[in-house]
Amino acid sequence: MDLYERYRQLAVKEEEGKNVHFVGRLANYKYMNMDQAIRNALDFFDRINDKVEKD
């Protein structure tokens, strides 16, 4: 869990002010079936897209 937290903090830092986003199995640091990984990516896209449309 310590390693996960270090990677999570690094990912948050990298995402700030940059056009970089981490999604999927590796980004969530847990196993997902492919359908779950794809759903995760599509849901993330919808959130980002909604935010862009509001701006």
C-alpha distance matrix in Angstrom:
0.0 3.8 5.4 5.0 6.2 8.7 9.9 10.2 12.3 14.2 15.1 16.3 18.3 19.8 20.8 22.6 26.3 26.0 26.7 23.4 21.2 18.1 18.4 18.0 15.7 14.1 13.9 12.2 9.8 11.4 14.7 17.8 21.4 23.6 25.3 22.1 21.1 24.6 24.7 21.5 23.3 26.6 25.3 23.6 27.0 28.9 27.0 27.6 31.2 31.9 30.8 33.0 35.9 35.8 36.0
3.8 0.0 3.8 5.4 5.1 6.3 8.8 9.8 10.7 12.5 14.3 15.5 16.8 18.5 20.1 21.6 25.2 25.1 26.3 23.1 21.4 18.7 19.7 19.9 17.9 15.7 15.1 14.3 12.0 14.4 17.8 20.8 24.4 26.2 28.1 24.9 23.5 26.9 27.1 23.7 25.1 28.5 27.2 25.1 28.3 30.4 28.2 28.4 32.1 33.0 31.4 33.4 36.6 36.3 36.1
5.4 3.8 0.0 3.8 5.4 5.2 6.3 8.6 10.0 10.7 12.3 14.4 15.5 16.6 18.4 20.4 23.8 23.2 24.2 20.7 19.3 16.4 17.6 17.7 15.6 12.9 12.8 12.7 10.1 12.9 16.1 19.2 22.7 24.1 26.3 23.4 21.6 24.9 25.6 22.2 23.2 26.8 25.9 23.7 26.6 29.1 27.2 27.1 30.7 32.0 30.5 32.2 35.5 35.6 35.3
5.0 5.4 3.8 0.0 3.8 5.5 5.2 6.0 8.6 9.8 10.4 12.2 14.2 15.2 16.3 18.5 22.0 21.3 22.0 18.6 16.6 13.6 14.4 14.5 12.7 10.4 9.7 9.1 7.0 10.0 13.5 16.2 19.9 21.3 23.1 20.1 18.3 21.6 22.1 18.7 19.8 23.3 22.3 20.2 23.3 25.5 23.7 23.8 27.4 28.6 27.3 29.2 32.3 32.4 32.3
6.2 5.1 5.4 3.8 0.0 3.8 5.4 4.9 6.1 8.5 9.7 10.5 12.3 14.1 15.2 16.7 20.4 20.4 21.6 18.5 16.8 14.4 15.7 16.6 15.4 13.2 11.6 11.0 9.9 13.0 16.7 19.0 22.7 24.0 25.5 22.2 20.6 23.6 23.6 20.0 21.1 24.4 22.9 20.6 23.7 25.7 23.4 23.5 27.2 28.0 26.3 28.3 31.5 31.2 31.0
8.7 6.3 5.2 5.5 3.8 0.0 3.8 5.4 5.3 6.2 8.7 10.1 10.7 12.4 14.4 15.8 19.3 19.1 20.6 17.6 16.6 14.5 16.5 17.7 16.7 13.8 12.3 12.9 11.6 15.1 18.6 21.0 24.5 25.5 27.3 24.3 22.1 25.0 25.4 21.8 22.3 25.7 24.7 21.9 24.7 27.0 24.8 24.2 27.9 29.1 27.2 28.8 32.2 32.1 31.4
9.9 8.8 6.3 5.2 5.4 3.8 0.0 3.8 5.5 5.0 6.1 8.6 9.8 10.4 12.2 14.4 17.7 16.9 17.9 14.6 13.4 11.0 13.1 14.3 13.5 10.4 8.9 10.1 9.2 12.9 16.2 18.3 21.7 22.2 24.2 21.4 18.9 21.6 22.4 18.8 19.0 22.5 21.8 19.1 21.6 24.3 22.3 21.7 25.2 26.8 25.1 26.4 29.8 30.1 29.5
10.2 9.8 8.6 6.0 4.9 5.4 3.8 0.0 3.8 5.4 5.1 6.2 8.6 9.8 10.5 12.5 16.1 15.8 16.7 13.7 11.9 9.8 11.6 13.3 13.1 10.8 8.1 8.7 9.0 12.5 16.0 17.6 21.1 21.7 23.1 20.0 17.8 20.4 20.5 16.8 17.3 20.5 19.3 16.5 19.3 21.6 19.4 19.0 22.7 23.8 22.1 23.8 27.1 27.1 26.7
12.3 10.7 10.0 8.6 6.1 5.3 5.5 3.8 0.0 3.8 5.4 5.1 6.2 8.7 10.0 10.9 14.5 14.8 16.6 14.1 13.2 12.0 14.4 16.6 16.8 14.3 11.5 12.4 12.8 16.3 19.8 21.3 24.8 25.3 26.6 23.5 21.2 23.5 23.6 19.8 20.0 23.1 21.7 18.6 21.2 23.4 20.7 20.0 23.7 24.7 22.5 24.1 27.5 27.2 26.4
14.2 12.5 10.7 9.8 8.5 6.2 5.0 5.4 3.8 0.0 3.8 5.5 5.1 6.2 8.7 10.2 13.3 12.9 14.8 12.0 11.9 10.9 13.9 16.2 16.5 13.5 11.1 13.1 13.3 17.0 20.2 21.7 24.9 25.0 26.6 23.9 21.1 23.2 23.9 20.2 19.7 22.9 22.2 18.9 20.9 23.6 21.3 20.0 23.6 25.1 22.9 23.9 27.5 27.6 26.5
15.1 14.3 12.3 10.4 9.7 8.7 6.1 5.1 5.4 3.8 0.0 3.8 5.4 5.0 6.1 8.7 11.9 11.0 12.0 9.0 8.2 7.2 10.4 13.0 13.9 11.3 8.3 10.6 11.7 15.2 18.2 19.1 22.2 22.0 23.4 20.7 17.9 19.7 20.3 16.7 16.0 19.2 18.5 15.1 17.2 19.9 17.8 16.5 20.0 21.7 19.7 20.7 24.3 24.6 23.8
16.3 15.5 14.4 12.2 10.5 10.1 8.6 6.2 5.1 5.5 3.8 0.0 3.8 5.5 5.2 6.4 10.0 10.3 11.9 9.8 9.0 9.1 11.9 15.0 16.3 14.2 10.8 12.2 13.9 17.2 20.4 21.0 24.2 24.0 24.9 22.0 19.5 21.2 21.1 17.4 16.9 19.6 18.3 14.9 17.0 19.2 16.5 15.3 19.0 20.1 17.7 19.0 22.5 22.4 21.4
18.3 16.8 15.5 14.2 12.3 10.7 9.8 8.6 6.2 5.1 5.4 3.8 0.0 3.8 5.5 5.4 8.7 9.2 11.8 10.2 10.8 11.4 14.8 17.9 19.1 16.6 13.6 15.5 16.8 20.3 23.4 24.2 27.3 27.0 28.1 25.4 22.7 24.1 24.4 20.7 19.8 22.5 21.5 17.9 19.5 21.8 19.2 17.4 20.9 22.2 19.5 20.3 24.0 23.8 22.3
19.8 18.5 16.6 15.2 14.1 12.4 10.4 9.8 8.7 6.2 5.0 5.5 3.8 0.0 3.8 5.6 7.8 6.8 8.9 6.9 8.3 9.4 13.1 16.3 17.8 15.2 12.4 15.1 16.5 20.0 22.6 23.2 26.0 25.2 26.5 24.2 21.1 22.2 22.9 19.5 18.0 20.8 20.4 16.7 17.7 20.5 18.4 16.2 19.4 21.3 18.9 19.1 22.9 23.3 21.7
20.8 20.1 18.4 16.3 15.2 14.4 12.2 10.5 10.0 8.7 6.1 5.2 5.5 3.8 0.0 3.8 6.2 5.4 6.8 5.2 5.9 8.0 11.3 14.9 17.1 15.2 12.0 14.3 16.5 19.6 22.1 22.2 24.8 23.8 24.6 22.3 19.4 20.2 20.5 17.1 15.5 17.9 17.2 13.5 14.4 17.0 14.8 12.5 15.8 17.5 15.1 15.5 19.2 19.6 18.3
22.6 21.6 20.4 18.5 16.7 15.8 14.4 12.5 10.9 10.2 8.7 6.4 5.4 5.6 3.8 0.0 3.8 5.5 8.2 8.3 9.4 11.7 14.8 18.5 20.6 18.8 15.4 17.4 19.6 22.7 25.5 25.5 28.2 27.3 27.9 25.4 22.8 23.4 23.4 20.0 18.6 20.6 19.5 15.8 16.7 18.7 16.0 13.6 16.8 18.0 14.9 15.4 19.1 18.9 17.0
26.3 25.2 23.8 22.0 20.4 19.3 17.7 16.1 14.5 13.3 11.9 10.0 8.7 7.8 6.2 3.8 0.0 3.8 6.9 8.6 10.7 13.8 16.9 20.6 23.1 21.4 18.1 20.4 22.7 25.7 28.3 28.0 30.5 29.2 29.7 27.5 24.7 24.9 25.0 21.9 20.0 21.5 20.8 17.1 17.1 19.1 16.7 13.7 16.3 17.7 14.5 14.1 17.8 17.8 15.3
26.0 25.1 23.2 21.3 20.4 19.1 16.9 15.8 14.8 12.9 11.0 10.3 9.2 6.8 5.4 5.5 3.8 0.0 3.8 5.4 8.4 11.6 14.9 18.5 21.1 19.3 16.4 19.1 21.3 24.3 26.5 26.2 28.4 26.8 27.5 25.7 22.6 22.7 23.2 20.3 18.0 19.7 19.6 15.9 15.6 18.2 16.4 13.1 15.6 17.7 15.0 14.2 18.0 18.7 16.5
26.7 26.3 24.2 22.0 21.6 20.6 17.9 16.7 16.6 14.8 12.0 11.9 11.8 8.9 6.8 8.2 6.9 3.8 0.0 3.8 6.7 10.3 13.0 16.5 19.5 18.2 15.5 18.3 20.8 23.4 25.1 24.4 26.2 24.3 24.9 23.4 20.3 19.8 20.6 18.0 15.2 16.7 17.1 13.5 12.6 15.5 14.3 10.8 12.9 15.6 13.5 12.3 15.9 17.3 15.6
23.4 23.1 20.7 18.6 18.5 17.6 14.6 13.7 14.1 12.0 9.0 9.8 10.2 6.9 5.2 8.3 8.6 5.4 3.8 0.0 3.8 6.9 10.0 13.4 16.1 14.5 11.9 14.9 17.2 19.9 21.7 21.2 23.3 21.6 22.5 20.9 17.6 17.7 18.7 15.8 13.3 15.6 16.0 12.4 12.3 15.5 14.4 11.5 14.1 16.8 15.1 14.6 18.2 19.6 18.4
21.2 21.4 19.3 16.6 16.8 16.6 13.4 11.9 13.2 11.9 8.2 9.0 10.8 8.3 5.9 9.4 10.7 8.4 6.7 3.8 0.0 3.8 6.5 10.1 13.0 11.9 9.0 11.7 14.3 16.8 18.5 17.9 20.0 18.5 19.2 17.3 14.2 14.5 15.3 12.2 10.0 12.6 12.7 9.1 9.8 13.1 11.9 9.8 12.8 15.3 14.0 14.3 17.7 19.0 18.5
18.1 18.7 16.4 13.6 14.4 14.5 11.0 9.8 12.0 10.9 7.2 9.1 11.4 9.4 8.0 11.7 13.8 11.6 10.3 6.9 3.8 0.0 3.8 7.1 9.5 8.2 5.2 8.2 10.7 13.1 14.9 14.6 17.0 15.9 17.1 15.0 11.8 12.9 13.9 10.6 9.2 12.5 12.7 9.5 11.2 14.4 13.4 12.2 15.3 17.6 16.8 17.5 20.7 21.9 21.8
18.4 19.7 17.6 14.4 15.7 16.5 13.1 11.6 14.4 13.9 10.4 11.9 14.8 13.1 11.3 14.8 16.9 14.9 13.0 10.0 6.5 3.8 0.0 3.8 7.0 7.3 5.0 6.7 9.7 11.2 12.4 11.4 13.6 12.5 13.4 11.2 8.1 9.4 10.3 7.0 6.0 9.6 9.9 7.5 9.7 12.7 12.3 12.0 14.8 16.9 16.9 18.0 20.6 22.0 22.5
18.0 19.9 17.7 14.5 16.6 17.7 14.3 13.3 16.6 16.2 13.0 15.0 17.9 16.3 14.9 18.5 20.6 18.5 16.5 13.4 10.1 7.1 3.8 0.0 3.8 5.7 5.4 6.1 8.4 8.8 9.2 7.9 10.0 9.1 10.5 8.4 5.0 7.4 8.9 6.2 6.3 10.0 10.7 9.6 11.7 14.5 14.7 15.0 17.4 19.4 19.9 21.1 23.4 25.0 25.8
15.7 17.9 15.6 12.7 15.4 16.7 13.5 13.1 16.8 16.5 13.9 16.3 19.1 17.8 17.1 20.6 23.1 21.1 19.5 16.1 13.0 9.5 7.0 3.8 0.0 3.8 5.6 5.3 6.0 5.7 5.8 5.8 8.5 8.8 11.0 8.8 6.2 9.6 11.1 8.9 9.8 13.3 13.9 13.0 15.4 18.0 18.1 18.6 21.1 23.0 23.3 24.7 27.1 28.5 29.3
14.1 15.7 12.9 10.4 13.2 13.8 10.4 10.8 14.3 13.5 11.3 14.2 16.6 15.2 15.2 18.8 21.4 19.3 18.2 14.5 11.9 8.2 7.3 5.7 3.8 0.0 3.8 5.5 4.9 6.8 8.1 9.3 12.0 12.1 14.6 12.5 9.6 12.6 14.3 11.6 11.9 15.6 16.2 14.5 16.8 19.7 19.4 19.3 22.0 24.2 23.9 25.1 27.9 29.2 29.5
13.9 15.1 12.8 9.7 11.6 12.3 8.9 8.1 11.5 11.1 8.3 10.8 13.6 12.4 12.0 15.4 18.1 16.4 15.5 11.9 9.0 5.2 5.0 5.4 5.6 3.8 0.0 3.8 5.4 8.1 10.3 10.9 13.9 13.9 15.6 13.0 10.2 12.8 13.8 10.4 10.6 14.3 14.2 12.0 14.5 17.3 16.4 16.3 19.4 21.2 20.7 22.0 24.9 26.0 26.2
12.2 14.3 12.7 9.1 11.0 12.9 10.1 8.7 12.4 13.1 10.6 12.2 15.5 15.1 14.3 17.4 20.4 19.1 18.3 14.9 11.7 8.2 6.7 6.1 5.3 5.5 3.8 0.0 3.8 5.5 8.3 9.0 12.5 13.3 14.6 11.4 9.6 12.7 12.9 9.6 11.1 14.5 13.7 12.2 15.4 17.5 16.5 17.2 20.3 21.6 21.3 23.2 25.8 26.5 27.2
9.8 12.0 10.1 7.0 9.9 11.6 9.2 9.0 12.8 13.3 11.7 13.9 16.8 16.5 16.5 19.6 22.7 21.3 20.8 17.2 14.3 10.7 9.7 8.4 6.0 4.9 5.4 3.8 0.0 3.8 7.1 9.4 13.0 14.3 16.2 13.4 11.6 15.1 15.8 12.8 14.3 17.8 17.3 15.9 18.9 21.2 20.3 20.8 23.9 25.4 25.0 26.8 29.5 30.2 30.7
11.4 14.4 12.9 10.0 13.0 15.1 12.9 12.5 16.3 17.0 15.2 17.2 20.3 20.0 19.6 22.7 25.7 24.3 23.4 19.9 16.8 13.1 11.2 8.8 5.7 6.8 8.1 5.5 3.8 0.0 3.8 6.4 10.1 12.2 14.0 11.1 10.3 14.0 14.5 12.2 14.3 17.5 17.0 16.5 19.6 21.5 21.0 22.0 24.9 26.2 26.3 28.2 30.6 31.4 32.4
14.7 17.8 16.1 13.5 16.7 18.6 16.2 16.0 19.8 20.2 18.2 20.4 23.4 22.6 22.1 25.5 28.3 26.5 25.1 21.7 18.5 14.9 12.4 9.2 5.8 8.1 10.3 8.3 7.1 3.8 0.0 3.8 6.9 9.4 11.6 9.4 8.9 12.7 13.6 12.2 14.3 17.2 17.3 17.4 20.1 22.1 22.1 23.3 25.8 27.2 27.8 29.6 31.7 32.9 34.0
17.8 20.8 19.2 16.2 19.0 21.0 18.3 17.6 21.3 21.7 19.1 21.0 24.2 23.2 22.2 25.5 28.0 26.2 24.4 21.2 17.9 14.6 11.4 7.9 5.8 9.3 10.9 9.0 9.4 6.4 3.8 0.0 3.8 6.3 7.8 5.7 5.8 9.4 10.1 9.4 11.7 14.2 14.6 15.2 17.7 19.4 19.9 21.4 23.4 24.9 25.9 27.6 29.4 30.8 32.2
21.4 24.4 22.7 19.9 22.7 24.5 21.7 21.1 24.8 24.9 22.2 24.2 27.3 26.0 24.8 28.2 30.5 28.4 26.2 23.3 20.0 17.0 13.6 10.0 8.5 12.0 13.9 12.5 13.0 10.1 6.9 3.8 0.0 3.8 5.5 5.2 6.3 8.7 9.9 10.6 12.5 14.4 15.4 16.6 18.5 20.1 21.3 22.8 24.3 25.9 27.3 28.8 30.3 32.0 33.6
23.6 26.2 24.1 21.3 24.0 25.5 22.2 21.7 25.3 25.0 22.0 24.0 27.0 25.2 23.8 27.3 29.2 26.8 24.3 21.6 18.5 15.9 12.5 9.1 8.8 12.1 13.9 13.3 14.3 12.2 9.4 6.3 3.8 0.0 3.8 5.3 4.9 6.1 8.5 9.6 10.6 12.2 14.0 15.2 16.5 18.3 20.0 21.1 22.2 24.2 25.8 26.9 28.3 30.4 31.9
25.3 28.1 26.3 23.1 25.5 27.3 24.2 23.1 26.6 26.6 23.4 24.9 28.1 26.5 24.6 27.9 29.7 27.5 24.9 22.5 19.2 17.1 13.4 10.5 11.0 14.6 15.6 14.6 16.2 14.0 11.6 7.8 5.5 3.8 0.0 3.8 5.5 5.2 6.1 8.5 10.0 10.5 12.1 14.1 15.3 16.4 18.4 20.0 20.8 22.4 24.4 25.7 26.7 28.6 30.6
22.1 24.9 23.4 20.1 22.2 24.3 21.4 20.0 23.5 23.9 20.7 22.0 25.4 24.2 22.3 25.4 27.5 25.7 23.4 20.9 17.3 15.0 11.2 8.4 8.8 12.5 13.0 11.4 13.4 11.1 9.4 5.7 5.2 5.3 3.8 0.0 3.8 5.5 5.0 6.0 8.7 9.8 10.3 12.1 14.2 15.2 16.5 18.3 19.7 21.0 22.6 24.3 25.6 27.1 29.0
21.1 23.5 21.6 18.3 20.6 22.1 18.9 17.8 21.2 21.1 17.9 19.5 22.7 21.1 19.4 22.8 24.7 22.6 20.3 17.6 14.2 11.8 8.1 5.0 6.2 9.6 10.2 9.6 11.6 10.3 8.9 5.8 6.3 4.9 5.5 3.8 0.0 3.8 5.5 5.0 6.3 8.7 9.9 10.6 12.4 14.4 15.5 16.7 18.2 20.1 21.4 22.7 24.4 26.1 27.6
24.6 26.9 24.9 21.6 23.6 25.0 21.6 20.4 23.5 23.2 19.7 21.2 24.1 22.2 20.2 23.4 24.9 22.7 19.8 17.7 14.5 12.9 9.4 7.4 9.6 12.6 12.8 12.7 15.1 14.0 12.7 9.4 8.7 6.1 5.2 5.5 3.8 0.0 3.8 5.4 5.1 6.2 8.5 9.8 10.6 12.3 14.3 15.4 16.2 18.3 20.1 21.0 22.3 24.4 26.0
24.7 27.1 25.6 22.1 23.6 25.4 22.4 20.5 23.6 23.9 20.3 21.1 24.4 22.9 20.5 23.4 25.0 23.2 20.6 18.7 15.3 13.9 10.3 8.9 11.1 14.3 13.8 12.9 15.8 14.5 13.6 10.1 9.9 8.5 6.1 5.0 5.5 3.8 0.0 3.8 5.5 5.1 6.0 8.4 9.8 10.5 12.3 14.2 15.0 16.4 18.4 19.9 20.8 22.6 24.6
21.5 23.7 22.2 18.7 20.0 21.8 18.8 16.8 19.8 20.2 16.7 17.4 20.7 19.5 17.1 20.0 21.9 20.3 18.0 15.8 12.2 10.6 7.0 6.2 8.9 11.6 10.4 9.6 12.8 12.2 12.2 9.4 10.6 9.6 8.5 6.0 5.0 5.4 3.8 0.0 3.8 5.6 5.3 6.1 8.6 10.0 10.7 12.4 14.1 15.5 16.8 18.5 20.1 21.5 23.1
23.3 25.1 23.2 19.8 21.1 22.3 19.0 17.3 20.0 19.7 16.0 16.9 19.8 18.0 15.5 18.6 20.0 18.0 15.2 13.3 10.0 9.2 6.0 6.3 9.8 11.9 10.6 11.1 14.3 14.3 14.3 11.7 12.5 10.6 10.0 8.7 6.3 5.1 5.5 3.8 0.0 3.8 5.5 5.1 6.2 8.7 10.0 10.6 12.0 14.2 15.4 16.4 18.2 20.1 21.4
26.6 28.5 26.8 23.3 24.4 25.7 22.5 20.5 23.1 22.9 19.2 19.6 22.5 20.8 17.9 20.6 21.5 19.7 16.7 15.6 12.6 12.5 9.6 10.0 13.3 15.6 14.3 14.5 17.8 17.5 17.2 14.2 14.4 12.2 10.5 9.8 8.7 6.2 5.1 5.6 3.8 0.0 3.8 5.4 5.0 6.2 8.7 9.9 10.3 12.2 14.3 15.2 16.2 18.4 20.2
25.3 27.2 25.9 22.3 22.9 24.7 21.8 19.3 21.7 22.2 18.5 18.3 21.5 20.4 17.2 19.5 20.8 19.6 17.1 16.0 12.7 12.7 9.9 10.7 13.9 16.2 14.2 13.7 17.3 17.0 17.3 14.6 15.4 14.0 12.1 10.3 9.9 8.5 6.0 5.3 5.5 3.8 0.0 3.8 5.4 5.1 6.4 8.8 9.8 10.6 12.5 14.4 15.4 16.8 18.9
23.6 25.1 23.7 20.2 20.6 21.9 19.1 16.5 18.6 18.9 15.1 14.9 17.9 16.7 13.5 15.8 17.1 15.9 13.5 12.4 9.1 9.5 7.5 9.6 13.0 14.5 12.0 12.2 15.9 16.5 17.4 15.2 16.6 15.2 14.1 12.1 10.6 9.8 8.4 6.1 5.1 5.4 3.8 0.0 3.8 5.4 5.2 6.3 8.5 10.0 10.8 12.5 14.3 15.7 17.1
27.0 28.3 26.6 23.3 23.7 24.7 21.6 19.3 21.2 20.9 17.2 17.0 19.5 17.7 14.4 16.7 17.1 15.6 12.6 12.3 9.8 11.2 9.7 11.7 15.4 16.8 14.5 15.4 18.9 19.6 20.1 17.7 18.5 16.5 15.3 14.2 12.4 10.6 9.8 8.6 6.2 5.0 5.4 3.8 0.0 3.8 5.4 5.1 5.9 8.4 9.8 10.4 12.0 14.2 15.5
28.9 30.4 29.1 25.5 25.7 27.0 24.3 21.6 23.4 23.6 19.9 19.2 21.8 20.5 17.0 18.7 19.1 18.2 15.5 15.5 13.1 14.4 12.7 14.5 18.0 19.7 17.3 17.5 21.2 21.5 22.1 19.4 20.1 18.3 16.4 15.2 14.4 12.3 10.5 10.0 8.7 6.2 5.1 5.4 3.8 0.0 3.8 5.5 5.0 6.0 8.5 9.9 10.4 12.3 14.4
27.0 28.2 27.2 23.7 23.4 24.8 22.3 19.4 20.7 21.3 17.8 16.5 19.2 18.4 14.8 16.0 16.7 16.4 14.3 14.4 11.9 13.4 12.3 14.7 18.1 19.4 16.4 16.5 20.3 21.0 22.1 19.9 21.3 20.0 18.4 16.5 15.5 14.3 12.3 10.7 10.0 8.7 6.4 5.2 5.4 3.8 0.0 3.8 5.5 5.2 6.3 8.8 10.1 10.8 12.7
27.6 28.4 27.1 23.8 23.5 24.2 21.7 19.0 20.0 20.0 16.5 15.3 17.4 16.2 12.5 13.6 13.7 13.1 10.8 11.5 9.8 12.2 12.0 15.0 18.6 19.3 16.3 17.2 20.8 22.0 23.3 21.4 22.8 21.1 20.0 18.3 16.7 15.4 14.2 12.4 10.6 9.9 8.8 6.3 5.1 5.5 3.8 0.0 3.8 5.5 5.1 6.3 8.7 10.1 10.9
31.2 32.1 30.7 27.4 27.2 27.9 25.2 22.7 23.7 23.6 20.0 19.0 20.9 19.4 15.8 16.8 16.3 15.6 12.9 14.1 12.8 15.3 14.8 17.4 21.1 22.0 19.4 20.3 23.9 24.9 25.8 23.4 24.3 22.2 20.8 19.7 18.2 16.2 15.0 14.1 12.0 10.3 9.8 8.5 5.9 5.0 5.5 3.8 0.0 3.8 5.4 5.1 6.2 8.7 10.1
31.9 33.0 32.0 28.6 28.0 29.1 26.8 23.8 24.7 25.1 21.7 20.1 22.2 21.3 17.5 18.0 17.7 17.7 15.6 16.8 15.3 17.6 16.9 19.4 23.0 24.2 21.2 21.6 25.4 26.2 27.2 24.9 25.9 24.2 22.4 21.0 20.1 18.3 16.4 15.5 14.2 12.2 10.6 10.0 8.4 6.0 5.2 5.5 3.8 0.0 3.8 5.5 5.2 6.3 8.9
30.8 31.4 30.5 27.3 26.3 27.2 25.1 22.1 22.5 22.9 19.7 17.7 19.5 18.9 15.1 14.9 14.5 15.0 13.5 15.1 14.0 16.8 16.9 19.9 23.3 23.9 20.7 21.3 25.0 26.3 27.8 25.9 27.3 25.8 24.4 22.6 21.4 20.1 18.4 16.8 15.4 14.3 12.5 10.8 9.8 8.5 6.3 5.1 5.4 3.8 0.0 3.8 5.5 5.3 6.5
33.0 33.4 32.2 29.2 28.3 28.8 26.4 23.8 24.1 23.9 20.7 19.0 20.3 19.1 15.5 15.4 14.1 14.2 12.3 14.6 14.3 17.5 18.0 21.1 24.7 25.1 22.0 23.2 26.8 28.2 29.6 27.6 28.8 26.9 25.7 24.3 22.7 21.0 19.9 18.5 16.4 15.2 14.4 12.5 10.4 9.9 8.8 6.3 5.1 5.5 3.8 0.0 3.8 5.5 5.3
35.9 36.6 35.5 32.3 31.5 32.2 29.8 27.1 27.5 27.5 24.3 22.5 24.0 22.9 19.2 19.1 17.8 18.0 15.9 18.2 17.7 20.7 20.6 23.4 27.1 27.9 24.9 25.8 29.5 30.6 31.7 29.4 30.3 28.3 26.7 25.6 24.4 22.3 20.8 20.1 18.2 16.2 15.4 14.3 12.0 10.4 10.1 8.7 6.2 5.2 5.5 3.8 0.0 3.8 5.5
35.8 36.3 35.6 32.4 31.2 32.1 30.1 27.1 27.2 27.6 24.6 22.4 23.8 23.3 19.6 18.9 17.8 18.7 17.3 19.6 19.0 21.9 22.0 25.0 28.5 29.2 26.0 26.5 30.2 31.4 32.9 30.8 32.0 30.4 28.6 27.1 26.1 24.4 22.6 21.5 20.1 18.4 16.8 15.7 14.2 12.3 10.8 10.1 8.7 6.3 5.3 5.5 3.8 0.0 3.8
36.0 36.1 35.3 32.3 31.0 31.4 29.5 26.7 26.4 26.5 23.8 21.4 22.3 21.7 18.3 17.0 15.3 16.5 15.6 18.4 18.5 21.8 22.5 25.8 29.3 29.5 26.2 27.2 30.7 32.4 34.0 32.2 33.6 31.9 30.6 29.0 27.6 26.0 24.6 23.1 21.4 20.2 18.9 17.1 15.5 14.4 12.7 10.9 10.1 8.9 6.5 5.3 5.5 3.8 0.0
